[in-house]
Amino acid sequence: MPVESGNSAAARQVKQKRKSHSLSIRRTNSTEQDRPGMQRDMLEGQDSKLPMALRSNLLDLFGQIEREFENLYIENLELRREIESLNERLAGEGQTVDGGDLSKGALKTKASHSTSQLSQKLKTTYKASTSKIVSSFKATTSRAVCQLVKEYVGHRDGIWDLAVTRVQPLVLGTASADHCSMLWSIETGKCLLKYAGHAGSVNSIKFHPTEQMALTASGDQTAHIWRYMVQLPLPQPPADISVSWSQLVNKLSFTVFESIQPIAGSGDSTFSIASLDDDVDFSDKDEADGEADGPSECPTIRVATTTLKSHQGVVIAADWLVGGKQVVTASWDRAANLYDVETSELVHTLTGHDQELTHCCTHPTQRLVVTSSRDTTFRLWDFRDPSIHSVNVFQGHTDTVTSAVFTVGDNVVSGSDDRTVKVWDLKNMRSPIATIRTDSAVNRISVSANQRIIALPHDNRQVRLFDMNGVRLARLPRSNRQGHRRMVCCSAWNEENQACNLFTCGFDRQAIGWNINIPALLQEK
């Protein structure tokens, strides 16, 4: 029986060790069948700011890179085995070939060729994967087109809330800390009606689903229901361009002539032409015009049709239940009240929150109410069964829940001062199906019924748009001449007017109408 040499025995030990190592490596790597399940486990076990679709795409790309490295590792092992078999063959002749020094012969050619092929293949795969990653980011960063359409200026203090009427004529309603609520023409930006029946800040405004009635909540511990009748202004006829141009030329000529004056103390005929821009500071002029255009001539209502007063604190929000026969109010006294509109009687008192309420919202088609609070929770109240009024408590945030709203489908979207927005499924509210992380506290959010887009107003004067999967679509423009200059308090969608389909308001005393154009590709996603 032949006896192995020392080099051969050592080579076999190294071979066995490498074989066992390769087996352990192969076992840890998932197969093609197990990879999707493993990706899901990784997604569920990690907390990432990336949306689910993007994370799955990244895992697929990294899986391809992993498989290429695995193939490279297997081919390297095969090359090592060939080296070891060559060492064993040459051991009887007293010669060996070092695995790290392939200096000559066909082995060198084969090894260099294999290495170059693998290197080129790896580079190609890496470039392709990188391009896929970059293209996926480009696809998700395709922005919606956002354009400022109209500014609504006339309040004397910050605007807390705004809403669009549900019946014709379509007008914009605003609720302000100046104790007034105003109705505006969406097209012209003029105030049509002012309600001045509250003795405190007007914190919320909602319109009846079928009648010309408005519901406002106030810091005077009451909620008012008042009827309105407005007539939209007639469209202005097109101006005569020729006359306007001739008048402008004559006025400009006269102004330039009057601006030419001799320089004092000069003996010659030198003249100085005064710059027209030096006479007017346009930024100050705009602010002065904004105050001058206040609603001094619009009609005013001072008496409510119905007054709801059962709270012992500020009424921060109110909303109509489906059908418009009942309303719900949320107050700083830690309770929400359900009233009958016709009799003004208190039907139910919804208690359970540990701190002040911040918002309330009703489902568009079902008798469901959601209330949010400073106790970091929001509660879902079910009034579909008259004999049972169930309540569910959801603890998904770490700070004040500023608002929670229903969507047309079976979703609830909640925003918080913890700088997050969460999307929940009503059929399974154990954990959110999407989480949006931002850099500022989120105020009263709104969700588009048709396009299912979430508008997020922030404390840092920004307004961002996201889809229901948590993918960011756009940020509304903001500069010295455009956008909000202070905290944005609320947003509201208008599905009936394509020219001005999103409204925002803030502490800069103005509401702004925007045109949001979402590409079809983003709507499909």
ChimeraX attribute file (.defattr): number of C-alpha atoms within 10 A of each C-alpha:
attribute: neighborCount
match mode: 1-to-1
recipient: residues
	/A:1	3
	/A:2	4
	/A:3	7
	/A:4	12
	/A:5	12
	/A:6	10
	/A:7	13
	/A:8	19
	/A:9	13
	/A:10	12
	/A:11	18
	/A:12	15
	/A:13	12
	/A:14	13
	/A:15	16
	/A:16	12
	/A:17	12
	/A:18	15
	/A:19	14
	/A:20	12
	/A:21	12
	/A:22	15
	/A:23	11
	/A:24	11
	/A:25	13
	/A:26	13
	/A:27	10
	/A:28	9
	/A:29	13
	/A:30	15
	/A:31	12
	/A:32	10
	/A:33	8
	/A:34	10
	/A:35	15
	/A:36	15
	/A:37	12
	/A:38	13
	/A:39	16
	/A:40	13
	/A:41	11
	/A:42	14
	/A:43	15
	/A:44	11
	/A:45	9
	/A:46	8
	/A:47	9
	/A:48	12
	/A:49	14
	/A:50	15
	/A:51	16
	/A:52	19
	/A:53	14
	/A:54	15
	/A:55	16
	/A:56	17
	/A:57	14
	/A:58	16
	/A:59	17
	/A:60	16
	/A:61	18
	/A:62	16
	/A:63	16
	/A:64	15
	/A:65	15
	/A:66	13
	/A:67	15
	/A:68	17
	/A:69	14
	/A:70	15
	/A:71	12
	/A:72	18
	/A:73	14
	/A:74	14
	/A:75	15
	/A:76	16
	/A:77	16
	/A:78	12
	/A:79	17
	/A:80	16
	/A:81	17
	/A:82	14
	/A:83	20
	/A:84	21
	/A:85	15
	/A:86	17
	/A:87	21
	/A:88	21
	/A:89	14
	/A:90	14
	/A:91	17
	/A:92	12
	/A:93	9
	/A:94	8
	/A:95	12
	/A:96	16
	/A:97	16
	/A:98	12
	/A:99	15
	/A:100	8
	/A:101	8
	/A:102	16
	/A:103	12
	/A:104	9
	/A:105	8
	/A:106	10
	/A:107	15
	/A:108	13
	/A:109	13
	/A:110	13
	/A:111	14
	/A:112	13
	/A:113	12
	/A:114	16
	/A:115	15
	/A:116	12
	/A:117	12
	/A:118	18
	/A:119	13
	/A:120	12
	/A:121	14
	/A:122	16
	/A:123	12
	/A:124	12
	/A:125	16
	/A:126	17
	/A:127	12
	/A:128	13
	/A:129	18
	/A:130	14
	/A:131	12
	/A:132	15
	/A:133	17
	/A:134	11
	/A:135	12
	/A:136	15
	/A:137	12
	/A:138	11
	/A:139	12
	/A:140	17
	/A:141	14
	/A:142	15
	/A:143	17
	/A:144	18
	/A:145	15
	/A:146	16
	/A:147	17
	/A:148	18
	/A:149	18
	/A:150	17
	/A:151	21
	/A:152	23
	/A:153	23
	/A:154	20
	/A:155	24
	/A:156	16
	/A:157	18
	/A:158	22
	/A:159	29
	/A:160	27
	/A:161	28
	/A:162	27
	/A:163	23
	/A:164	24
	/A:165	21
	/A:166	18
	/A:167	14
	/A:168	10
	/A:169	13
	/A:170	19
	/A:171	23
	/A:172	25
	/A:173	26
	/A:174	28
	/A:175	29
	/A:176	28
	/A:177	21
	/A:178	18
	/A:179	21
	/A:180	27
	/A:181	29
	/A:182	23
	/A:183	25
	/A:184	23
	/A:185	20
	/A:186	24
	/A:187	18
	/A:188	15
	/A:189	20
	/A:190	20
	/A:191	24
	/A:192	22
	/A:193	22
	/A:194	22
	/A:195	22
	/A:196	18
	/A:197	18
	/A:198	23
	/A:199	14
	/A:200	19
	/A:201	25
	/A:202	30
	/A:203	26
	/A:204	29
	/A:205	27
	/A:206	24
	/A:207	24
	/A:208	22
	/A:209	17
	/A:210	12
	/A:211	14
	/A:212	17
	/A:213	18
	/A:214	24
	/A:215	23
	/A:216	31
	/A:217	29
	/A:218	28
	/A:219	22
	/A:220	18
	/A:221	22
	/A:222	24
	/A:223	32
	/A:224	20
	/A:225	22
	/A:226	20
	/A:227	17
	/A:228	13
	/A:229	9
	/A:230	16
	/A:231	10
	/A:232	15
	/A:233	11
	/A:234	7
	/A:235	8
	/A:236	7
	/A:237	6
	/A:238	6
	/A:239	8
	/A:240	8
	/A:241	9
	/A:242	9
	/A:243	10
	/A:244	10
	/A:245	11
	/A:246	11
	/A:247	12
	/A:248	12
	/A:249	12
	/A:250	10
	/A:251	12
	/A:252	13
	/A:253	12
	/A:254	11
	/A:255	13
	/A:256	13
	/A:257	11
	/A:258	11
	/A:259	15
	/A:260	13
	/A:261	13
	/A:262	14
	/A:263	13
	/A:264	8
	/A:265	6
	/A:266	9
	/A:267	8
	/A:268	8
	/A:269	8
	/A:270	11
	/A:271	13
	/A:272	10
	/A:273	13
	/A:274	14
	/A:275	10
	/A:276	11
	/A:277	8
	/A:278	8
	/A:279	8
	/A:280	10
	/A:281	9
	/A:282	11
	/A:283	10
	/A:284	10
	/A:285	11
	/A:286	11
	/A:287	12
	/A:288	11
	/A:289	11
	/A:290	16
	/A:291	14
	/A:292	12
	/A:293	15
	/A:294	16
	/A:295	19
	/A:296	11
	/A:297	11
	/A:298	13
	/A:299	12
	/A:300	17
	/A:301	15
	/A:302	12
	/A:303	15
	/A:304	18
	/A:305	11
	/A:306	16
	/A:307	16
	/A:308	20
	/A:309	17
	/A:310	16
	/A:311	21
	/A:312	14
	/A:313	18
	/A:314	23
	/A:315	31
	/A:316	26
	/A:317	29
	/A:318	28
	/A:319	27
	/A:320	25
	/A:321	24
	/A:322	17
	/A:323	14
	/A:324	16
	/A:325	13
	/A:326	19
	/A:327	25
	/A:328	25
	/A:329	31
	/A:330	30
	/A:331	27
	/A:332	22
	/A:333	18
	/A:334	22
	/A:335	23
	/A:336	26
	/A:337	20
	/A:338	22
	/A:339	23
	/A:340	16
	/A:341	17
	/A:342	9
	/A:343	10
	/A:344	16
	/A:345	14
	/A:346	17
	/A:347	13
	/A:348	13
	/A:349	15
	/A:350	19
	/A:351	11
	/A:352	12
	/A:353	21
	/A:354	14
	/A:355	17
	/A:356	20
	/A:357	30
	/A:358	25
	/A:359	28
	/A:360	26
	/A:361	23
	/A:362	24
	/A:363	20
	/A:364	17
	/A:365	11
	/A:366	13
	/A:367	15
	/A:368	19
	/A:369	25
	/A:370	23
	/A:371	29
	/A:372	29
	/A:373	28
	/A:374	22
	/A:375	19
	/A:376	21
	/A:377	25
	/A:378	28
	/A:379	20
	/A:380	21
	/A:381	18
	/A:382	17
	/A:383	16
	/A:384	12
	/A:385	9
	/A:386	7
	/A:387	7
	/A:388	9
	/A:389	13
	/A:390	11
	/A:391	15
	/A:392	11
	/A:393	15
	/A:394	14
	/A:395	13
	/A:396	20
	/A:397	20
	/A:398	15
	/A:399	18
	/A:400	24
	/A:401	32
	/A:402	26
	/A:403	27
	/A:404	30
	/A:405	23
	/A:406	23
	/A:407	20
	/A:408	14
	/A:409	13
	/A:410	12
	/A:411	19
	/A:412	21
	/A:413	22
	/A:414	29
	/A:415	28
	/A:416	28
	/A:417	21
	/A:418	19
	/A:419	21
	/A:420	21
	/A:421	29
	/A:422	22
	/A:423	25
	/A:424	22
	/A:425	16
	/A:426	14
	/A:427	8
	/A:428	11
	/A:429	16
	/A:430	12
	/A:431	14
	/A:432	18
	/A:433	16
	/A:434	21
	/A:435	24
	/A:436	20
	/A:437	16
	/A:438	15
	/A:439	11
	/A:440	17
	/A:441	22
	/A:442	29
	/A:443	25
	/A:444	25
	/A:445	26
	/A:446	26
	/A:447	24
	/A:448	18
	/A:449	15
	/A:450	12
	/A:451	14
	/A:452	17
	/A:453	23
	/A:454	26
	/A:455	26
	/A:456	26
	/A:457	28
	/A:458	25
	/A:459	19
	/A:460	15
	/A:461	19
	/A:462	20
	/A:463	25
	/A:464	16
	/A:465	20
	/A:466	19
	/A:467	21
	/A:468	21
	/A:469	18
	/A:470	23
	/A:471	23
	/A:472	20
	/A:473	20
	/A:474	20
	/A:475	17
	/A:476	21
	/A:477	15
	/A:478	14
	/A:479	8
	/A:480	8
	/A:481	8
	/A:482	13
	/A:483	25
	/A:484	25
	/A:485	18
	/A:486	18
	/A:487	19
	/A:488	30
	/A:489	25
	/A:490	27
	/A:491	27
	/A:492	23
	/A:493	25
	/A:494	23
	/A:495	15
	/A:496	11
	/A:497	13
	/A:498	12
	/A:499	16
	/A:500	21
	/A:501	19
	/A:502	24
	/A:503	26
	/A:504	29
	/A:505	30
	/A:506	27
	/A:507	20
	/A:508	20
	/A:509	21
	/A:510	25
	/A:511	30
	/A:512	22
	/A:513	27
	/A:514	22
	/A:515	18
	/A:516	20
	/A:517	14
	/A:518	17
	/A:519	13
	/A:520	9
	/A:521	10
	/A:522	17
	/A:523	12
	/A:524	7
	/A:525	11
